Amino acid sequence: MSAESGSDMTREEGIETVYDGPSHVVILGAGASIASTIHNPEPSGKKLPSMDNFIDVVGLREILNSADSDCRTDNFEEIYSCLYAKDPSSRTIQEIGQKVFSYFSGLRLPDTPTLYDYLLLALRPKDLIATFNWDPFLFQAFLRNRRFTDALPRLSFLHGNVAVGYSAKDQRAGPIGMRSRATGDEFMPTPLLYPVTHKNYNQSEFITHEWERLRVWLEHAKRLTIFGYGAPVTDVEAVALMSSAWGDPRQRKMEQIEIIDIQPKEILADRWQRFIHTHHYECFDSYFQSSLAFFPRRTGERFMHQFMPVTPEEVFQEPNPVPQRFDTLEAIWAWHKPLLEAESSKDASVHRDAPLEEAETGLKWPMAKSTPPPTAEMKKALASFGASLLKTFHTEYKRSAESRSMDYHRGIVIGWRYTLDALYGQHITEEIVEAAAEEANLTIPPAADIDDDGNWIGFDSGAHTYIGKLHE
């Protein structure tokens, strides 16, 4: 997308123009998370795996070497599908699950803005981001951007997520280990859907709600962006569900589709042809070429101006491209502030296209407002919860310093730390984590990997340098 020549609607006028609709849906695949780490690497040096290098990056080689020889390939999707078909409750399947959860729980966003910060700030509560990714990056970015605004898009985690928990008692989702404000019920880990040919999207209440939300939003969306999602063979049912919600492309003659992917345009057009009406699609190899970057927080308005203009000036709208580099979160927040101020000042009677009604479909997120600093009582409760996690981890570590169960519970502790950091920032997190260590009288395990000799690799400033009692 390039700036139109002879623009009549200025950048400033575009910022001030705010409509209730239409909605924008963004579908994320592994390519989006990988892209988010290219210029902003994961702080501990961990990589985001693709299915081709998943086995070695996550560290599954040892587990899989002992698996059924009939299932051995270098592609994780193929080998997991084979193992699951033979015995879905086998020890190998369980060990893979523990290792995967531990690895992904240990991932953390850098302090500098990433593509996920850009994406969240580019959309509004009328929009939806639906992700197939297990990694915590999107949720961590969501939590930390809530320090700036609560006017963020809705989220759906279609295959589960290592950072997102669920309370069945009141049908609310939130950070794992935190508690629902409504009932006090704990947000328990949600199931991860693995790459098997026939997934059960009704296997848990949480997953069912995530897909129902996507269905409702797809039915109403005018823009659909597919970012880094390759629709693998094992996701054939997922693509069919999305296609059913989107409907016949011949009946969606105005809707616009964007595909952000490094694959050639011909391949992408063929892959998503069941969603595309004639020429109503664009392909980009960079996020910064898309409508999300050229018209952040105004993609719906731009759609109306481009395809349903009321005046000639609207057709020729000057873009408001977001700068591609910010050094701090405060800087990217400051850039978006005029857009948010315009939204806050607009009267609700400004309608262009019917707004999407509140369609929570049974699942609500617990934090309706920007996250305030925790009270002294809340800090104490969070520290006590952390102490219980530490006790479980140290118990498993004593049993075996190299067991999958130990690594799994280490991932739980790490995820708890990173969630606190995203919610409250470094200073408050350090205060709570130190209190948890004191209460349990146990050290904080590092978020580093373990080498073949059982030693921790690298340095974690938020952890202790040994595993054991804090005070003798």
PLY file of the C-alpha trace (Angstrom):
ply
format ascii 1.0
element vertex 472
property float x
property float y
property float z
element edge 471
property int vertex1
property int vertex2
end_header
0.00 0.00 0.00
1.32 3.40 -0.88
0.19 6.91 -0.12
-2.40 8.16 -2.60
-1.36 11.17 -4.62
-3.43 14.34 -4.45
-4.82 13.49 -1.00
-7.87 15.51 0.01
-8.47 14.03 3.46
-5.42 15.02 5.48
-3.61 12.89 8.01
-4.98 15.07 10.82
-8.55 14.73 9.53
-8.07 10.97 9.34
-6.99 10.87 12.97
-10.06 12.85 14.06
-12.49 10.70 12.02
-13.84 7.91 14.22
-16.70 5.50 13.42
-18.23 2.74 15.50
-17.58 0.17 12.76
-16.71 -1.87 10.81
-14.68 -4.55 12.57
-11.29 -5.98 11.63
-10.20 -9.58 12.36
-6.53 -10.58 12.41
-5.50 -14.27 12.32
-2.01 -15.03 13.64
0.22 -18.02 12.94
3.76 -18.94 13.93
5.19 -16.59 11.30
3.85 -13.59 13.23
5.64 -14.56 16.44
8.83 -15.34 14.55
8.64 -11.95 12.80
8.18 -10.22 16.15
11.61 -11.45 17.31
13.67 -10.56 14.21
14.55 -7.03 15.36
13.61 -7.59 19.02
15.08 -10.95 20.10
13.79 -12.85 23.09
15.94 -11.58 26.01
17.35 -14.98 27.06
18.24 -15.87 23.45
15.51 -18.48 22.99
14.21 -18.92 19.46
10.66 -19.21 18.19
10.41 -22.57 16.44
8.74 -23.39 13.15
7.45 -26.90 12.52
10.58 -27.71 10.52
13.00 -26.95 13.38
10.58 -27.46 16.28
12.18 -30.67 17.54
15.68 -29.25 17.99
14.73 -25.73 19.09
12.37 -26.95 21.84
14.73 -29.79 22.81
12.59 -32.80 21.97
15.25 -34.87 20.22
16.05 -37.05 23.25
12.38 -37.79 23.91
11.63 -38.62 20.30
14.70 -40.81 19.82
13.10 -43.30 22.19
9.77 -43.15 20.36
8.32 -45.70 17.94
10.68 -45.93 14.97
7.72 -45.91 12.57
7.01 -42.31 13.57
10.49 -40.83 13.24
10.74 -37.85 10.88
12.21 -34.37 11.21
8.82 -32.66 11.01
7.12 -32.25 14.38
3.59 -32.20 12.99
4.12 -35.53 11.23
5.82 -37.31 14.12
3.35 -36.05 16.73
0.36 -37.05 14.61
1.83 -40.52 14.19
2.55 -40.95 17.92
-0.86 -39.64 18.90
-2.62 -41.98 16.49
-0.83 -44.97 18.04
-1.46 -44.01 21.69
-2.74 -40.55 22.70
-1.98 -41.20 26.38
1.52 -42.65 25.96
4.43 -41.58 28.15
6.09 -40.01 25.11
3.04 -37.82 24.43
2.97 -36.73 28.09
6.68 -35.89 28.11
6.35 -33.87 24.91
3.53 -31.89 26.53
5.59 -31.08 29.62
8.64 -30.07 27.60
6.65 -27.89 25.20
4.84 -26.12 28.03
8.11 -25.50 29.87
9.89 -24.12 26.81
7.11 -21.76 25.73
6.41 -20.61 29.30
10.04 -19.49 29.52
9.70 -17.06 26.60
9.51 -13.36 27.38
9.06 -10.21 25.33
11.96 -7.73 25.32
11.35 -4.41 27.06
11.38 -2.61 23.70
8.25 -2.51 21.48
7.66 -5.52 19.23
5.30 -6.15 16.32
2.73 -7.40 18.82
2.72 -4.02 20.59
2.20 -2.36 17.20
-0.60 -4.77 16.33
-2.50 -4.38 19.60
-2.31 -0.60 19.46
-3.40 -0.59 15.79
-6.80 -2.09 16.65
-9.74 -1.23 18.92
-12.27 -3.10 21.10
-14.53 -3.62 18.06
-11.74 -5.73 16.50
-10.41 -9.22 17.22
-7.01 -10.90 17.13
-7.26 -14.70 16.94
-4.02 -16.63 17.31
-3.03 -20.25 16.76
0.22 -19.71 18.69
1.10 -21.24 22.05
3.77 -18.69 22.92
2.96 -15.96 25.50
4.09 -12.97 23.42
0.66 -11.67 22.38
-0.77 -12.01 25.89
2.31 -10.42 27.48
2.01 -7.51 25.05
-1.70 -7.24 25.81
-1.07 -7.02 29.55
1.69 -4.45 29.36
-0.18 -2.20 26.91
-3.09 -2.12 29.34
-0.90 0.13 31.46
-1.47 2.71 28.70
-5.05 2.02 27.56
-7.91 -0.42 27.93
-9.09 0.35 24.37
-7.44 -2.77 22.95
-8.86 -5.47 20.65
-10.43 -8.70 21.87
-8.30 -11.84 21.84
-8.97 -15.49 21.03
-6.44 -18.29 21.62
-7.61 -20.94 19.20
-5.13 -23.67 20.17
-4.71 -22.66 23.82
-1.83 -20.66 25.28
0.82 -21.21 27.94
0.08 -17.84 29.59
-3.72 -17.94 29.60
-5.76 -19.63 32.30
-9.47 -20.31 32.60
-11.97 -20.41 35.43
-14.79 -22.84 34.66
-16.67 -21.59 37.72
-17.45 -18.20 36.21
-16.35 -18.77 32.58
-13.62 -16.17 32.64
-10.11 -16.24 31.25
-7.05 -14.48 32.64
-3.36 -14.86 33.49
-2.50 -18.34 34.76
-2.33 -18.37 38.55
-4.26 -15.14 39.03
-7.80 -15.17 40.40
-11.15 -14.00 39.09
-12.31 -10.76 40.68
-15.90 -12.00 40.52
-15.53 -15.32 42.34
-11.90 -15.59 43.49
-11.55 -18.76 41.44
-8.06 -19.47 40.10
-7.31 -19.29 36.38
-6.06 -22.78 35.63
-3.80 -23.68 32.64
-5.70 -24.19 29.41
-5.17 -27.20 27.12
-2.84 -26.85 24.16
-4.13 -28.31 20.90
-1.33 -30.23 19.20
-0.82 -30.85 15.46
-2.93 -33.94 14.95
-5.01 -34.47 11.84
-8.36 -34.51 13.67
-8.47 -31.98 16.51
-11.34 -31.83 18.95
-12.33 -28.18 19.16
-14.98 -29.08 21.72
-12.63 -30.89 24.08
-12.70 -28.02 26.56
-15.10 -25.20 27.39
-12.29 -22.68 26.97
-11.40 -23.75 23.41
-15.06 -23.90 22.43
-15.61 -20.30 23.56
-12.47 -19.09 21.76
-13.72 -20.50 18.47
-17.25 -19.22 18.98
-15.92 -15.70 19.46
-13.95 -15.95 16.22
-17.04 -17.25 14.40
-19.12 -14.26 15.50
-16.43 -11.73 14.60
-15.75 -13.28 11.18
-19.42 -13.08 10.27
-19.38 -9.30 10.82
-15.83 -8.34 9.79
-15.14 -6.11 6.80
-11.36 -6.55 6.96
-9.53 -9.84 7.47
-5.76 -9.95 7.90
-3.91 -13.28 7.92
-0.46 -12.81 9.40
2.11 -15.61 9.26
-0.40 -18.44 9.24
0.25 -21.17 6.68
-2.89 -23.32 7.17
-0.95 -26.60 7.62
-2.48 -29.94 6.72
-3.17 -30.70 10.39
-5.30 -27.53 10.59
-7.68 -28.52 7.80
-10.61 -28.54 10.24
-9.63 -25.12 11.60
-9.59 -23.59 8.13
-12.95 -25.21 7.38
-14.43 -23.68 10.55
-13.14 -20.23 9.58
-14.39 -20.63 6.04
-17.84 -21.61 7.27
-17.99 -18.49 9.46
-16.72 -16.25 6.65
-19.23 -17.68 4.22
-19.40 -17.73 0.44
-16.92 -15.16 -0.99
-19.50 -14.32 -3.66
-21.69 -12.95 -0.88
-18.83 -10.86 0.54
-18.16 -8.63 -2.41
-16.90 -5.63 -0.44
-14.80 -7.27 2.26
-11.04 -6.86 1.98
-8.42 -9.49 2.81
-4.77 -8.85 3.59
-2.15 -11.58 3.78
1.17 -10.85 5.47
3.59 -13.62 4.56
6.93 -14.16 2.86
5.52 -16.74 0.44
4.92 -15.72 -3.23
1.61 -14.02 -3.96
0.45 -16.85 -6.24
0.85 -19.45 -3.49
-0.93 -17.25 -0.95
-3.83 -16.50 -3.28
-4.29 -20.20 -3.98
-4.06 -21.11 -0.27
-6.78 -18.63 0.74
-8.92 -18.68 -2.42
-11.98 -19.93 -0.51
-12.04 -16.59 1.38
-11.28 -14.22 -1.51
-13.82 -12.48 -3.73
-12.19 -11.79 -7.11
-9.52 -9.10 -6.63
-10.38 -8.04 -3.07
-7.08 -9.10 -1.53
-3.53 -7.83 -1.06
-0.32 -9.64 -0.17
2.57 -8.10 1.75
5.85 -9.48 3.05
5.99 -6.96 5.91
3.56 -5.80 8.58
4.54 -2.20 7.79
3.05 -2.46 4.28
-0.42 -3.34 5.58
-3.43 -1.19 6.48
-2.63 -1.84 10.15
0.58 0.16 9.80
-0.68 2.80 7.32
-3.94 3.52 9.16
-3.47 2.33 12.78
-6.71 2.37 14.80
-8.51 3.58 11.66
-8.56 0.49 9.43
-12.36 0.41 9.61
-12.62 4.07 8.71
-10.23 3.59 5.81
-12.35 0.69 4.55
-15.46 2.89 4.53
-13.63 5.75 2.81
-12.11 3.50 0.15
-15.12 1.33 -0.70
-18.16 3.27 0.54
-17.18 6.96 0.40
-19.66 9.69 1.15
-17.50 12.46 -0.31
-14.73 12.48 -2.93
-12.31 13.70 -0.27
-12.65 10.42 1.64
-11.40 8.36 -1.29
-8.10 10.23 -1.35
-7.09 9.85 2.29
-3.54 10.58 3.39
-2.06 7.65 5.36
-0.87 7.99 8.94
2.02 5.48 8.87
3.35 4.42 12.24
7.15 4.79 12.60
8.92 1.45 12.31
11.21 1.86 15.28
10.49 2.99 18.85
13.07 2.59 21.59
10.59 2.44 24.48
7.00 1.54 25.19
6.46 5.10 26.39
7.47 6.38 22.96
5.04 4.16 21.04
2.29 5.04 23.52
2.96 8.75 23.03
2.67 8.37 19.25
-0.74 6.68 19.54
-2.08 9.16 22.12
-3.72 11.57 19.59
-5.63 8.65 18.05
-6.96 7.58 21.44
-7.84 11.13 22.41
-9.89 11.49 19.22
-11.72 8.26 20.01
-12.50 9.41 23.54
-13.89 12.75 22.38
-16.23 11.37 19.71
-19.95 11.13 20.39
-21.35 7.60 20.28
-23.91 8.72 17.70
-21.31 8.76 14.91
-22.27 5.68 12.90
-20.86 4.36 9.63
-21.83 0.73 9.16
-23.57 -0.99 12.05
-21.18 -1.66 14.94
-20.59 -5.21 16.05
-22.66 -5.87 19.12
-21.08 -7.19 22.28
-20.65 -10.86 21.37
-18.69 -12.35 24.21
-20.48 -15.68 23.61
-20.10 -16.83 27.18
-16.46 -15.98 27.80
-15.37 -12.75 29.46
-11.97 -11.34 30.21
-11.64 -10.31 33.84
-9.86 -6.98 33.41
-12.25 -4.45 31.93
-10.11 -1.46 32.87
-6.43 -0.66 32.70
-4.60 -2.69 35.34
-4.04 -0.65 38.53
-1.05 -1.23 40.84
-1.75 -4.08 43.27
-2.77 -3.28 46.84
-0.67 -4.49 49.77
-3.19 -7.29 50.32
-3.02 -8.32 46.66
0.78 -8.31 46.71
0.71 -10.62 49.71
-1.73 -12.98 47.96
0.37 -13.02 44.78
3.51 -13.73 46.81
1.79 -16.59 48.64
0.72 -18.09 45.34
4.29 -17.79 44.08
5.54 -19.48 47.23
3.27 -22.46 46.54
4.67 -22.70 42.99
8.21 -22.61 44.33
7.50 -25.40 46.81
6.13 -27.63 44.05
9.11 -26.92 41.79
11.68 -27.61 44.53
9.91 -30.85 45.47
10.19 -32.04 41.86
13.80 -30.83 41.65
14.72 -32.94 44.71
13.18 -36.00 43.11
15.16 -35.50 39.91
17.09 -32.45 38.75
16.66 -33.55 35.13
13.07 -34.80 35.04
10.42 -33.54 32.62
8.13 -32.84 35.57
10.76 -30.59 37.18
11.17 -28.66 33.94
7.41 -28.33 33.58
7.02 -26.81 37.05
10.00 -24.54 36.44
8.10 -23.26 33.41
5.08 -22.54 35.64
7.26 -20.43 37.97
8.86 -18.58 35.04
5.47 -17.89 33.45
4.20 -16.50 36.77
7.17 -14.11 36.93
6.73 -12.94 33.36
2.98 -12.41 33.78
3.62 -10.22 36.83
6.18 -8.22 34.85
3.75 -7.64 31.98
0.99 -6.62 34.39
2.84 -4.45 36.87
6.35 -3.75 35.60
9.80 -4.73 36.87
9.87 -2.98 40.25
6.60 -4.40 41.61
7.40 -7.82 40.15
10.75 -7.95 41.96
9.00 -7.02 45.21
6.42 -9.81 44.86
8.93 -12.44 43.70
11.32 -11.66 46.56
8.43 -11.92 49.03
7.48 -15.31 47.56
11.04 -16.58 47.93
11.16 -15.38 51.55
7.80 -16.95 52.39
8.82 -20.30 50.91
12.46 -19.94 51.99
13.38 -21.25 48.57
15.32 -19.82 45.64
13.87 -18.64 42.34
14.88 -20.95 39.44
16.39 -19.27 36.37
14.64 -19.03 33.01
17.72 -20.43 31.27
18.12 -23.73 29.45
20.04 -26.67 30.88
23.09 -28.10 29.10
23.98 -31.78 28.76
25.88 -31.68 32.06
22.89 -30.34 33.98
24.22 -26.77 34.28
22.16 -23.65 33.67
23.07 -21.79 30.48
23.29 -18.00 30.66
22.30 -15.55 33.41
18.87 -14.55 34.69
18.90 -11.35 36.77
15.46 -12.16 38.19
16.54 -15.52 39.66
19.05 -16.94 42.11
22.29 -18.59 41.07
21.55 -21.89 42.83
18.63 -24.20 43.59
17.89 -24.81 47.25
16.93 -23.11 50.48
17.16 -19.34 50.61
18.26 -19.37 54.28
19.63 -22.26 56.27
0 1
1 2
2 3
3 4
4 5
5 6
6 7
7 8
8 9
9 10
10 11
11 12
12 13
13 14
14 15
15 16
16 17
17 18
18 19
19 20
20 21
21 22
22 23
23 24
24 25
25 26
26 27
27 28
28 29
29 30
30 31
31 32
32 33
33 34
34 35
35 36
36 37
37 38
38 39
39 40
40 41
41 42
42 43
43 44
44 45
45 46
46 47
47 48
48 49
49 50
50 51
51 52
52 53
53 54
54 55
55 56
56 57
57 58
58 59
59 60
60 61
61 62
62 63
63 64
64 65
65 66
66 67
67 68
68 69
69 70
70 71
71 72
72 73
73 74
74 75
75 76
76 77
77 78
78 79
79 80
80 81
81 82
82 83
83 84
84 85
85 86
86 87
87 88
88 89
89 90
90 91
91 92
92 93
93 94
94 95
95 96
96 97
97 98
98 99
99 100
100 101
101 102
102 103
103 104
104 105
105 106
106 107
107 108
108 109
109 110
110 111
111 112
112 113
113 114
114 115
115 116
116 117
117 118
118 119
119 120
120 121
121 122
122 123
123 124
124 125
125 126
126 127
127 128
128 129
129 130
130 131
131 132
132 133
133 134
134 135
135 136
136 137
137 138
138 139
139 140
140 141
141 142
142 143
143 144
144 145
145 146
146 147
147 148
148 149
149 150
150 151
151 152
152 153
153 154
154 155
155 156
156 157
157 158
158 159
159 160
160 161
161 162
162 163
163 164
164 165
165 166
166 167
167 168
168 169
169 170
170 171
171 172
172 173
173 174
174 175
175 176
176 177
177 178
178 179
179 180
180 181
181 182
182 183
183 184
184 185
185 186
186 187
187 188
188 189
189 190
190 191
191 192
192 193
193 194
194 195
195 196
196 197
197 198
198 199
199 200
200 201
201 202
202 203
203 204
204 205
205 206
206 207
207 208
208 209
209 210
210 211
211 212
212 213
213 214
214 215
215 216
216 217
217 218
218 219
219 220
220 221
221 222
222 223
223 224
224 225
225 226
226 227
227 228
228 229
229 230
230 231
231 232
232 233
233 234
234 235
235 236
236 237
237 238
238 239
239 240
240 241
241 242
242 243
243 244
244 245
245 246
246 247
247 248
248 249
249 250
250 251
251 252
252 253
253 254
254 255
255 256
256 257
257 258
258 259
259 260
260 261
261 262
262 263
263 264
264 265
265 266
266 267
267 268
268 269
269 270
270 271
271 272
272 273
273 274
274 275
275 276
276 277
277 278
278 279
279 280
280 281
281 282
282 283
283 284
284 285
285 286
286 287
287 288
288 289
289 290
290 291
291 292
292 293
293 294
294 295
295 296
296 297
297 298
298 299
299 300
300 301
301 302
302 303
303 304
304 305
305 306
306 307
307 308
308 309
309 310
310 311
311 312
312 313
313 314
314 315
315 316
316 317
317 318
318 319
319 320
320 321
321 322
322 323
323 324
324 325
325 326
326 327
327 328
328 329
329 330
330 331
331 332
332 333
333 334
334 335
335 336
336 337
337 338
338 339
339 340
340 341
341 342
342 343
343 344
344 345
345 346
346 347
347 348
348 349
349 350
350 351
351 352
352 353
353 354
354 355
355 356
356 357
357 358
358 359
359 360
360 361
361 362
362 363
363 364
364 365
365 366
366 367
367 368
368 369
369 370
370 371
371 372
372 373
373 374
374 375
375 376
376 377
377 378
378 379
379 380
380 381
381 382
382 383
383 384
384 385
385 386
386 387
387 388
388 389
389 390
390 391
391 392
392 393
393 394
394 395
395 396
396 397
397 398
398 399
399 400
400 401
401 402
402 403
403 404
404 405
405 406
406 407
407 408
408 409
409 410
410 411
411 412
412 413
413 414
414 415
415 416
416 417
417 418
418 419
419 420
420 421
421 422
422 423
423 424
424 425
425 426
426 427
427 428
428 429
429 430
430 431
431 432
432 433
433 434
434 435
435 436
436 437
437 438
438 439
439 440
440 441
441 442
442 443
443 444
444 445
445 446
446 447
447 448
448 449
449 450
450 451
451 452
452 453
453 454
454 455
455 456
456 457
457 458
458 459
459 460
460 461
461 462
462 463
463 464
464 465
465 466
466 467
467 468
468 469
469 470
470 471
